[in-house]
Amino acid sequence: MQRREFLVAGAVFGGAWALGAAEVKKPAGPKLKAPMVGSQLYGWGQYYDRNGRDFTKNLDEVLLALKDAGYDYAEGSLDVTTTDNNAKFANRLKKQGLKPVSLYTGGATHVLGRASETCERIARAAKESAKAGFGIINFNPDPIGRAKTDRELEIQAAALSELGEELKDLGVKLGLHHHTPEMANAGYEFHSNFRRCPADTVGFCYDVHWVYRGGIQPAECLKTYGDRIVSWHLRQSRDQIWWEDLDTGDIDYAAIAAEVKSRKLPQFFTVELAIEGGSKITRTVVENHARSRKFVERVFGV
């Protein structure tokens, strides 16, 4: 049995003692200086597809536009297959005057064995990413088309705990992200992931709109899990439909900003202007990101 599989099994069957079994000298890791504002590249890809353009072939154009609009970083996807691509992405960011800050990924963590393989791939890629300067890995467990059983959630929590511990050894923070499936059944999986995992290794990538859409009010979420936040994803909607830029709407970002300031919460704000059916697009992707950057400055003071 591989080390990770042993630790996951030990956490499921024998408690959390396994996670602290081996003393590891922790490196300093990347030094990220907050506050910073970035952009999630997923939405850019949607805009480029909409206009019949290849996003990947125009990545440098996107990064330059972000720099010109006042952004500090861009969040792409963690490459767990060709791990040196993460360092190449960091170099492209730096070439355009941006910083390596966070990367996003997902994977299966609910089945014993596969969960360990997922941790293995992410930890290996995170090691190379940390060398390139990335200090946050935002991770969303794969949905499976139905509610996960308590047994599956136990395995998942053990895997997340082990992954968080390994990333911590690298000086990298794990931010747990959620979409709609995790918010079903009154957020059962959403709450389970946090309730079963230690706060010092499994943090929170607070995607405000996905949590809001899942039925949890932003203020309540901040009250319960604010101390776990390591990063943010910011999006707005009006009448429950994603708005083209970050502006006033269904979510009271001014109230969130006040909480961030009063509690001195981490300030790595990633704007994610995704498009869905019903979204009204009246401006270019560059204009909408420039307007969103000004909104973050006006509301969050960053």
LODRENBA-745942 format. One line per field, with one value per residue (C-alpha): residue in one letter; residue number from 0; chain; x, y, z. Coordinates in steps of 0.25 Angstrom, whole numbers, plus 5000, padded with zeros to 4 digits. Each point is the difference from the previous one (the first is absolute). Example, Ala and Ser with C-alpha at 12.3 -4.5 7.8 and 13.67 -1.06 7.14 Angstrom:
# residues 2
type	[A;S] .
seq	[0;1] .
mol	[A;A] .
px	[5049;5006] .
py	[4982;5014] .
pz	[5031;4998] .
//
This chain:
# residues 302
type	[M;Q;R;R;E;F;L;V;A;G;A;V;F;G;G;A;W;A;L;G;A;A;E;V;K;K;P;A;G;P;K;L;K;A;P;M;V;G;S;Q;L;Y;G;W;G;Q;Y;Y;D;R;N;G;R;D;F;T;K;N;L;D;E;V;L;L;A;L;K;D;A;G;Y;D;Y;A;E;G;S;L;D;V;T;T;T;D;N;N;A;K;F;A;N;R;L;K;K;Q;G;L;K;P;V;S;L;Y;T;G;G;A;T;H;V;L;G;R;A;S;E;T;C;E;R;I;A;R;A;A;K;E;S;A;K;A;G;F;G;I;I;N;F;N;P;D;P;I;G;R;A;K;T;D;R;E;L;E;I;Q;A;A;A;L;S;E;L;G;E;E;L;K;D;L;G;V;K;L;G;L;H;H;H;T;P;E;M;A;N;A;G;Y;E;F;H;S;N;F;R;R;C;P;A;D;T;V;G;F;C;Y;D;V;H;W;V;Y;R;G;G;I;Q;P;A;E;C;L;K;T;Y;G;D;R;I;V;S;W;H;L;R;Q;S;R;D;Q;I;W;W;E;D;L;D;T;G;D;I;D;Y;A;A;I;A;A;E;V;K;S;R;K;L;P;Q;F;F;T;V;E;L;A;I;E;G;G;S;K;I;T;R;T;V;V;E;N;H;A;R;S;R;K;F;V;E;R;V;F;G;V] .
seq	[0;1;2;3;4;5;6;7;8;9;10;11;12;13;14;15;16;17;18;19;20;21;22;23;24;25;26;27;28;29;30;31;32;33;34;35;36;37;38;39;40;41;42;43;44;45;46;47;48;49;50;51;52;53;54;55;56;57;58;59;60;61;62;63;64;65;66;67;68;69;70;71;72;73;74;75;76;77;78;79;80;81;82;83;84;85;86;87;88;89;90;91;92;93;94;95;96;97;98;99;100;101;102;103;104;105;106;107;108;109;110;111;112;113;114;115;116;117;118;119;120;121;122;123;124;125;126;127;128;129;130;131;132;133;134;135;136;137;138;139;140;141;142;143;144;145;146;147;148;149;150;151;152;153;154;155;156;157;158;159;160;161;162;163;164;165;166;167;168;169;170;171;172;173;174;175;176;177;178;179;180;181;182;183;184;185;186;187;188;189;190;191;192;193;194;195;196;197;198;199;200;201;202;203;204;205;206;207;208;209;210;211;212;213;214;215;216;217;218;219;220;221;222;223;224;225;226;227;228;229;230;231;232;233;234;235;236;237;238;239;240;241;242;243;244;245;246;247;248;249;250;251;252;253;254;255;256;257;258;259;260;261;262;263;264;265;266;267;268;269;270;271;272;273;274;275;276;277;278;279;280;281;282;283;284;285;286;287;288;289;290;291;292;293;294;295;296;297;298;299;300;301] .
mol	[A;A;A;A;A;A;A;A;A;A;A;A;A;A;A;A;A;A;A;A;A;A;A;A;A;A;A;A;A;A;A;A;A;A;A;A;A;A;A;A;A;A;A;A;A;A;A;A;A;A;A;A;A;A;A;A;A;A;A;A;A;A;A;A;A;A;A;A;A;A;A;A;A;A;A;A;A;A;A;A;A;A;A;A;A;A;A;A;A;A;A;A;A;A;A;A;A;A;A;A;A;A;A;A;A;A;A;A;A;A;A;A;A;A;A;A;A;A;A;A;A;A;A;A;A;A;A;A;A;A;A;A;A;A;A;A;A;A;A;A;A;A;A;A;A;A;A;A;A;A;A;A;A;A;A;A;A;A;A;A;A;A;A;A;A;A;A;A;A;A;A;A;A;A;A;A;A;A;A;A;A;A;A;A;A;A;A;A;A;A;A;A;A;A;A;A;A;A;A;A;A;A;A;A;A;A;A;A;A;A;A;A;A;A;A;A;A;A;A;A;A;A;A;A;A;A;A;A;A;A;A;A;A;A;A;A;A;A;A;A;A;A;A;A;A;A;A;A;A;A;A;A;A;A;A;A;A;A;A;A;A;A;A;A;A;A;A;A;A;A;A;A;A;A;A;A;A;A;A;A;A;A;A;A;A;A;A;A;A;A;A;A;A;A;A;A;A;A;A;A;A;A] .
px	[5000;5006;5002;4988;4991;5005;4997;4987;4996;5005;4993;4987;5001;5009;4999;5009;5012;5006;5001;5010;5008;5012;5007;5004;5009;4991;5006;4998;4991;4996;4998;4987;4997;4986;4991;5000;4989;5000;4991;4996;5003;4987;4992;5010;4999;4985;5001;5010;4992;4988;5008;5005;5014;5010;5003;5012;5007;4997;5004;5011;4990;4991;5011;5004;4986;4999;5012;4996;4987;5007;4999;5012;4998;4992;4995;5002;4998;5011;5006;5001;5004;5012;5004;5011;4989;4996;5014;4998;4987;5007;5010;4990;4993;5013;5003;4987;5003;4991;5003;4998;4990;4989;4996;4987;4998;4990;5000;4994;5002;4988;5005;5011;5012;4996;5000;5014;5004;4993;5008;5013;4998;4996;5012;5010;4995;4999;5014;5005;4990;5005;5014;4994;4994;4985;4996;4985;4993;4985;4994;4986;4996;4994;4985;4994;4986;4994;5002;5012;4998;5006;5010;5004;5001;5009;5009;5000;5002;5012;5006;4998;5006;5012;5001;5000;5011;5009;4997;5003;5014;5002;4996;4988;4986;4988;4987;4988;4990;4986;4989;4985;5001;5007;4989;4989;4992;5002;5015;5002;5013;5005;4999;5005;5013;5003;4994;5009;5013;5010;4999;5015;5002;4987;4997;4988;5000;4987;4993;4989;4990;5001;4997;4989;4994;5000;4991;5010;5000;5014;5000;4996;5011;5010;4996;5002;5012;5006;5012;5004;5000;5013;4995;4987;4992;4992;4988;4987;4985;4988;4986;5009;5007;5015;5002;5011;5009;5002;4990;4988;4990;4995;5012;5003;5015;5001;4996;5010;5011;4996;5002;5013;5005;4995;5005;5013;4997;5009;4999;5003;4988;4998;4990;4993;4990;4994;4988;4988;4987;4993;5012;4999;5013;5001;5015;5013;5007;5011;4990;4993;5013;5004;4987;5001;5014;4995;4988;5009;5009;4987;4994;5011;5010;5011] .
py	[5000;5014;5010;5009;4988;4995;5014;5002;4986;5003;5013;4993;4988;5004;5015;5012;4994;4996;5014;5004;4987;5005;5012;5008;5013;5010;5009;5015;4999;5011;5014;5006;5014;5004;5007;4996;5000;4989;4994;4986;4996;4991;5012;5005;4987;5001;5014;4995;4988;5009;5009;4988;5002;4990;5004;4992;5006;5014;4998;5011;5010;4997;5001;5013;5005;4996;5008;5012;5000;4999;4986;4993;4986;4990;4986;4989;4985;4991;4991;4986;4993;5008;5007;5009;5007;5007;5006;5004;5007;5007;5006;5004;5008;5006;5004;5008;5007;4990;4991;4985;5000;4989;4988;4992;4985;4989;4985;4987;5000;4991;4986;4993;4998;5010;5011;4997;5001;5013;5005;4994;5008;5013;5000;4997;5011;5009;4998;5005;5011;5005;5001;5009;5009;4995;5000;4996;4988;5001;4986;4995;4985;4994;4998;4986;5003;4997;5003;4994;4990;5002;4990;5007;5013;4994;4995;5014;5007;4991;5003;5015;5000;4992;5009;5013;4994;4997;5014;5006;4993;5007;5014;4999;5003;4991;5008;4991;5004;4996;5000;4997;4984;5003;5009;4990;4995;5013;5000;4987;4997;5014;5000;4986;5003;5011;4993;4988;5007;5008;5015;5002;4991;5001;5014;5006;5006;5008;5001;5010;4998;4984;5000;5010;4993;4987;5007;5005;5015;5006;5006;4987;4993;5010;4999;4985;4998;5014;4995;4989;5010;5000;5005;5006;4998;5012;5000;5008;4997;5008;4993;4987;5001;5002;5015;5003;5008;5001;5011;5002;4989;4988;4999;5011;5001;5013;4992;4989;5010;5006;4986;4998;5013;4998;4986;5002;4988;4996;5009;4992;5004;4992;5006;4989;5006;4987;5000;4991;4999;5014;5008;5013;5004;5014;5003;4993;4991;5010;5011;4991;4996;5015;5004;4988;5004;5014;4994;4992;5013;5008;4990;4992;5011;4992] .
pz	[5000;4996;5011;4996;4999;5014;5006;4994;5004;5014;5001;4996;5009;5011;5002;4996;5007;4987;4994;5011;5000;4992;5004;4987;5000;4993;4990;5000;4987;4991;5007;4995;5004;5001;4996;4986;4989;4989;4989;4998;4986;4998;4997;4990;4992;5000;4993;4990;4997;4998;4990;4992;5005;5006;5015;5002;4987;5006;5014;5000;4994;5012;5010;4995;5000;5015;5003;4993;5008;5013;5004;5007;4996;4992;5005;4990;5002;5007;4990;5007;4988;4994;5013;4994;4993;5013;5000;4986;5003;5012;4990;4990;5012;5004;4985;5000;5014;5007;5012;5003;5011;4999;4991;4999;4999;5003;5002;5005;5015;5005;4996;5008;4991;4990;5010;5003;4985;5000;5012;4993;4987;5007;5010;4989;4991;5012;5004;4986;5001;5013;4994;4990;5011;5001;5014;4999;4994;4999;4999;4997;5003;4988;5000;4997;4995;5014;5014;5006;5011;5014;4998;4987;5007;5011;4989;4994;5013;5003;4986;5001;5013;4995;4988;5008;5009;4988;4994;5014;5000;4987;5005;4992;5004;4996;4998;4999;4989;4997;4989;5000;5003;5013;5004;4998;5012;5008;4997;5006;4993;5001;5015;5001;4993;5010;5013;4997;4996;5009;4997;5001;4987;4993;4997;4992;4986;5002;4987;5005;4989;4999;5015;4999;4989;5009;5010;5010;5003;4998;5014;5007;4992;5004;5015;4999;4991;4999;5008;4990;4988;4992;4987;4993;4987;4997;4990;5000;4995;4999;5001;5002;4986;5000;4996;4990;5010;5015;5004;5009;5000;5008;5009;5009;4998;5009;5012;4997;4998;5014;5006;4993;5005;5014;5002;4992;4991;4988;4988;4988;4991;4987;4991;4992;4989;4995;4990;5001;4993;5001;5003;4992;4994;4995;5001;4997;5009;5002;5004;5010;5007;5000;5006;5010;5005;5003;5008;5008;5003;5003;5009;5006;5000;4993] .
//
